[in-house]
């Protein structure tokens, strides 16, 4: 890595009341897998898609009478960026570990329960993949565990 890469940031403030918009924003940020830098400031690796996602969310915040601004920037140093990347990787790795563990546990369940668990784990795996900006070995392990479960169920993993 020669220098820090670009990141898209969302600085925002959502009114406390009503609480529904604030909760909705929090859930969407979590689903995107943002790095929370400080209260009201989140970051994602820069891409046109991530920028668009945060712009849509900023508009939603403004419609809820909040304030939101999109920024594009670089961390001050490579070390700062590494720490930021590590935080994102750790959060995603935990999601992958949960999927892999659930798949292994389902291997010993009855066929009907296995099939239901497989369907849920495929959805869960996709949700984790959607916020995996820096793929790691944890991803491979989760995919392998779901594939093993799929083999027991008799289905092919897409």
N, C-alpha and C positions, 0 to 999 in steps of 0.2 A: 504494500500500500504506500503510494508516494505522498499522499496527503489526504486529509479528510474529504469525504465525498459530500455531495449535496443532500440536504434533508428538507422536507416540507414540514412546516410547523403551523400549528393552530393555536393562537392565543384567544381565549374565550372566557366569558363570564355569563352564566345563566342565572336569572332571578331565582331565589329560593322558593317563592310561591308563584304560581302553583308548582308542585314538585314533579309533576308528570313530565314536562319537557326536560328537566334536569336529569331525571332517571333515564329517559329515552336517549339523551345525548351520551350519558355514561355507558349505557349498554352498547351503543353503536361504536363508541371509541374502543371499548373492550373487544368487540367483535373484529375491529380493524387491527387490533394488536399494537396499538400505539405505545410509545415510550412516554410515560408521564415524567416530564422534566421537573416541573413544580406545579402547584395548584394552578389550573387554568392554562397550562402550556404543555402541549403534547407534540411529538415528532414521529414522522415515518420516513423511511428512506425515500429519496426523491424519485418519482416516476410520474408520468402524466396521469396514470390511473390513480395513484395515491393523492396527487394534488386535486384531481377532480372529486374524489371521495371527500376530502376535507373541505373543499369549496361547497359541496352540497350540504355538508353538516353545518358549515358556517352560516349558510342561508337559513337552515332550519333554526339555528340558535337566534339569529336576528328576528325571524318570524315569531319567536317566543319572547320577544322584547329583551333579548340578551345582546351582548357585544361579541363580535368575532372578527379576527383578522388572520389572513394567511400570509406566511412568510416563507421564503426559501433562503437557506443559509448553510453554513458549514460549521462544524464544531471547531473550537479554538485550537485543537491539537489532535494528532492521530490517537494519542492515549485516551482522550475524552471520547472520541468516536468508538474506540474499541470497547470502552466501558458501556457505552450506549448499545452497541451491537450485542454485547454479552447479556445485557438485561433482556433484550428482545429474544435472544436465543434461549435463555434460561426459562422464560415464560412459555415459549412454544415447546421446549423440550418436556416440560411438565405435562402439557396437554398430550403430547405423544406418549409419554410414559403411562398416563391414565388409560389411553386407548389400548396400548399394548397389554397392560395388566388385565383390563376387562376382557380382551380377546383370549388371553391365556386362561382366565377363570372360566370363560364360557365353554372352553373345550370339553370340560367334564360335565356339562349340563345336558339335559335331554334335547333331542333334535328340534323340537318346537321352540324351546327357549334359545337354542343356538341360532336358529334362523332369525328370530326377533332381535337378538343381540347383534348379530351380524349387520342387519339393516341399520340399527342405531349407530353402530361403530363406524360404518361407512359414512354416515352423515357427520358424525363427530370428527372423523379423520379429515373430511373435506373442510370442515370449519377451522381446524387447526392449520391445514395446508394454506388456507386463504390468508392467514396472518403470519406465515413462515417466509420471512424475507431473506433469511440466511440459513438455508437448509443444512442439516447436520445428520449425524449418525442416528440420532433419536428418531428421525423421520423414517429411515430405512427399517429400523426395528419395529416401529408401529405398523408399517405397511406389511412387513413379513408376518407379523402376528395376525393381522386381519386376513392375509392370504391363507395362512394355515387354517384359520377358522373357516374360511370360505371353502377350503378343500374338504373339511369335515362335513360341511353343509351340502357340498356338491355343486357350488356355484363358482363362477369365474369372477374375479375382482376386476372391475372396469379400469 
